[in-house]
């Protein structure tokens, strides 16, 4: 979607399964414009501003039956959270982002080939690690997958998991992230 206005249909003539992030609605995506099955999670609606055009697009797509709002099964959410922790993305993704990714993993396990529509680089990063395809609307999208390192710029300690309050327990300095291992997009 960043390179082309609408993705080409899959070669096997199956229907697209698109998972829409909040950014898709904000950027003007219309679920009625693309022949696809459209999914999202309930918290996407909560992130849209009351009375905004994006909210109108969301509600209209639901009313027309073009958008299915689904809560992912908890086991898929646990899987996503474990992966975000491994990648250093924990605490960066919102609960909505995690739910959307979990729904993608769930649909993939049910023999779909979902594509996440999001401009959020962290969502794209984790989606790639989970084996999910993604497209962006307004940004070029990521070109490499990053595994982040959480570190203290004060005492230089490296942490494998986020720390409470994002503060170093050794010296009290605010923790930062830097790219660690970089891999090509799969």
N, C-alpha and C positions, 0 to 999 in steps of 0.2 A: 504494500500500500504506500510505502514511501517512494518506491521506484515506479509504481503503476497505480492508477486511481482505484482499480478493483483487481483483485487477484484473478488469475486465469483459473478456470474450473479444473479440478483434478483430471488427469488423463484417463482414469478408469471410469469416468462419467458418474462417480459417486457425488453426493451433495457435500458442499463445504460445511464444516462445523466450525463456526467462529465463536470465540469467547471474548466478550467485550468488556474491557476495563473502563473505568470512569473516564479516562482520557479520550477514549473513542467517542463518547457522547459529547464531551466538551469540544472536541475538534470537529464536530459536525457530522459524524458517521450516522447514516440513516439505514436502519436494519431492513428497510423496504427496498433499498437500491441494489442489493446484491442477493442473488438466488443462493441462499444458504440457510442452514439451521443456525440460529443465533441463540447463544446462552450467556447468562451472567449470574452474579450472585446478588442476594438482597441488599447487601451493604453498599453496592455501587449506587443504588437509588438514594441511599442516605448521604452519600458524598456529593450529590448534585445539589446546587443551590435551589431553594424553594422559588418557584415561579420563573426560573431560568429556561431558556430555549432547550438546553441539554436535558432538563427534566421533562419537558414536553415531548422531546424525541423519545426518551425512555418510555414514558407512560403510553404514548401512541403505539409504539412497537409492541408493548405488552398487550394492550387492548386489541390490536389487530391479530394477535397470535403469532407475530413474527419474532418475538423474544421470549425465551423461556427463562424464568428466574428460579434457580435451583441452589439448594444448600448442599455442599459436598459432604460425603460420608466422613466421619471423624478419622478413620484410619488413613485416608488420603491426606488429610490436614496434618496428621502426625508425620507422615512421610515427607511432606513439603517442609515442615519445621525442622526436621532432622537435616535435610539437605541445606537449608538456609544457614543452619548453625555451622555445618562443615565448610561452607563457602565463605563465611564471614559476612553474610547478608542479613543475619538475624538482627532485629532491631532497626533495620533499614526499611524492610517491607512493612506495609500496613497490614492489618488483619484482613482487609478487603483483598489486597494483593495475594496474600497467602491462600485465602479461600478460592480465588479465581484460579490460581495455579493448581490447587487441590482438585477443583472441578475438572481442570484439564487432564490431570492424571487419571481421575475417575473415568472420564469419557474415553480416554485412550485405552483403559483396561476393559472397556465395554466394546472394543473394536472400532471406535471412531478414530479419526485422524484430526484432532482439533488444532486450530490455529488461534493463538492468543493475539488479540488486537490491542496493543498497548504501546505508548511512547515512553514508558518507564524503563530505563536501562537496567535497573535491578530486577524487575520482572522478567525482562528478556534474558538476562544473565542466568537466572534460576530456571527459566523455561528451557533454555538450551541444555542445561545440566540434567533436567528431568526428561529430556528427549521430546520436548514439545516444540512445535514450530511456532513462530511468531512473526508479526508484521507490525510496522508502526505507520502512523498517519502523517505526522508533522516532522519527525526527526529521521535521520538516516538509519537509526537502529545500531545496535552493537555489531562490531566486526570480529571481536574476540571475546571469549568468556574469561572472566577474572575470578580468581579465588582471592579474597581480601585477607589482609593481615591486620589484626587489631593490635595497636601498640601505644605505648606511652612516650610522648616526645620529651618528657622530663627525665625519667630514669631508664628509658629505652627497653623496658620489659615488654615482652610480646605475650599476648593472651590468646588462648585457643577458643574462648567463648566470651561473649559480651559481659562486661562487669556491671554491677548495679550502679545506676546513675551515670553510666558511661564515664566513670572516674577511676583512676588508678588507685587500687587499694594500698599500694606501697607509698606513693608520694602525694596523692591527691590531685594530680594533673588530669585535665580532661583528655580522654582517650581519643585517638584518631584511627583512620583506616588508610591503608595504602595498598595498591595492587600487589598481589603476590604472584602466584603462578598464573600465566596467561596461556590460553589454548585457543586454537581455531574453532569457529562455530561449527557444530556438527550438522 
